[in-house]
Amino acid sequence: MANTTIVQKYGGACLETPEKLRAVASHLASLHAKGHRVVVIVSAMGKTTDELIKLAYQVSPHPNRRELDMLLTTGERISMSLMSMALSDLGVPAISFTGSQAGVMTDDSHSQARIVDVRPIRVREELERGRVVVLAGFQGVNPVSKEITTLGRGGSDTTAVAMAAALKAERCEIVKEVDGVCTADPRLVTSSQPLRVLDFASLSEMCFWGAKVLHFRCVEMAQSQNVPLVIKRWGAASESTLITKEVKEMESGKVLSVNSMARVEHIGIDSTDLNQGFDRLSSHLKQNGLSWPQILASTYEGAQCRIMLTSDGESLDTLLRTVEKSKDMKKLRETVSSVSVTCFGGVASDLAHRALQILSAQKIRAEKYILSPHTMTVFVAPTQREATVQALHALVV
């Protein structure tokens, strides 16, 4: 189908060496030769982002969030420039853009900004000229302050979906070095199997509760914008997962996957009620230039708002360091891990009982569980996380 627009996003593992980067460029060149309009979003090469974060903390124990964004966006800029060079060497006209040049507009939250608008004026102009457009993922610009921002975990995936929606692309392909979406992390469960078709609601639940394949914000955007989404394995076109609005002929209550989060923290905030507790948390985050973590649950007991939360390791470490210095906030109890079972259609009424029976037989003690329409989540000691994932995977039929 000539002249259709295809948006592809490549993860850092697909770009970690010059050889891999040139191989991706060759594939993009073949798409261009078939008459497609091609927009490619690139992540930083390999572990570049992790290395930049480590470098920042070696220089400063409390790096300024604005300057940290400036530092981290260099990783994707390296990838986009090299990809454009590789395409040019193949005789393919190409141009690279940063997030701000591509018209990715965000709010003013450093480190975890949200996309508020996409104005791909230059992208459309270059596609009309027949060029492959290479975009730096994970970044944008606040239109009011003109400050560069980053989108947080999964930011390049979110960039790809937002751009595909703005360009009304035929499809958005998220290309990774994994076999689509699996029933569990293959590194934890060797018997995990790929899921070839999934609905948006199920994938969003899976990602919210720890599936690393995409960020749940990205999935929600694809669903709301009706973006055809494919998660595929690099070098194996047949190994992919198609995400659709609905999946027919699948039994409601069928267990789809088991996912986990290695680190869940609890903080206590002195307050008169939940509202005041969250007000104080909001003020604390703003004063310290921190982004909101992912809130999992909250209760009010003994003149204290107690919040269960998670985020990436670096963000959690930074938050807990600021909590230690606060007069009305403190860390509660030891770190726990979450393990979640996600079902298609809805959670069966006896799922929690069946899961707890399995864990009891394995001598694994779950101290708490939470139910949502599609997911049952148990919380266990971090030392029992892997065993819990492996045990509950038996529920996947």
Secondary structure, DSSP 8 states (H G I E B T S, - for coil): -TT-EEEEEE-GGGGSSHHHHHHHHHHHHHHHHTT-EEEEEE--STTHHHHHHHHHHHH-SS--HHHHHHHHHHHHHHHHHHHHHHHHHTT--EEEE-TTTTTEEE-S-SSS--EEEE--HHHHHHHHTT-EEEEE-SEEE-TTT--EEE--TTHHHHHHHHHHHHHT-SEEEEEESS-SEESS-TTT-TT--EESEEEHHHHHHHHHTT-TTS-HHHHHHHHHTT--EEEEETTEEEEEEEEES--TT--TT-EEEEEEEEEEEEEEEE-SSHHHHHHHHHHHHHHTT----EEEEEEEETTEEEEEEE--HHHHHHHHHHHHT-SSEEEEEEEEEEEEEEESSS--TTHHHHHHHHHHHTT----EEEE-SSEEEEEE-GGGHHHHHHHHGGG--
